[in-house]
Amino acid sequence: MFQAAELVVERRYVETPDGDVLELDVAEQTENRPFVILLHGLEGSSKRYYIRNMARHLFNSGFSIAALNFRSCGSRLNRTRRFYHSGDTGDLETISAWLQETYPGSLQLAAGFSLGGSVLLNYLAKRDANRIIGFAAISVPYDLHRGSLNLQKGFNRIYDRQFLIPLKEKLEQKRAYFPDLPRFTGSTLFEFDDQVTAPVHGFKDAEEYYRLCSSAFFMDRVLTPGILIHSREDPLCPFDTVPLQVIEENPSLYPLFPERGGHVGFWSMPPGWVEQTVALYFRQLLRNHHNE
């Protein structure tokens, strides 16, 4: 166990159908309390501040927590040749099924940040049946292509390089076990997705990967009730990439687009704003669910 802010979590290991292992941090309430699955951003983990803060606040609000580490983002390199990506729904399904089996009777909600929010929206839109009754998607890159290109502009290039450092290191480490993995010869996240992420996960190239996994193109298919939180000043996922009309026409979605907030952390908002907002929304969803 380790301390996640004031919240003590237990590391659990969940086997995947393809022989890998997912690292999951769990904090249990009393029996049959709703679980919130938390999904981090690109090259993040369950130890990132935004996950820790959300986990602590939701736990103190009466929810159980299950924070997923995407493959290779936990304490060790994952076993299989593949990594993870913005449209990968299989591991979320594995965790959801594990929770149902391990904690029968507990309702499931989910909150995803940035890439984790993209994974969540892909999951809800593309799987006909799922166990999640409500969700929060925060600072999502709705248009993956435009978001990737935006990282090459101005100050954002610092973030582009920061993302690339661990991605390149993990690729080289994994090549010791899978020498047929592609070599990376570029210098941007777009080039990494084109040379590595796309072919490793079955896409022709980055453009096909982005086109098939960008939630901007299928928000009309998200029928699960959810809150979408996105700052109008988000520097990494510009607000003009948010599919406003489709979101407004979807009665299942509750958009919340503050003027301030930046990306993920919402530091320019009052302390705890995003955590309190998500907890309040989830409590209202549960009241509606129980009244049905």
Beta strands, then each sheet from edge to edge (+ up, - down):
strand 1: 2-4
strand 2: 7-15
strand 3: 21-27
strand 4: 35-39
strand 5: 64-69
strand 6: 108-113
strand 7: 132-138
strand 8: 226-229
strand 9: 253-256
sheet 1: 1+ 2- 3+ 5- 4- 6- 7- 8- 9-
end
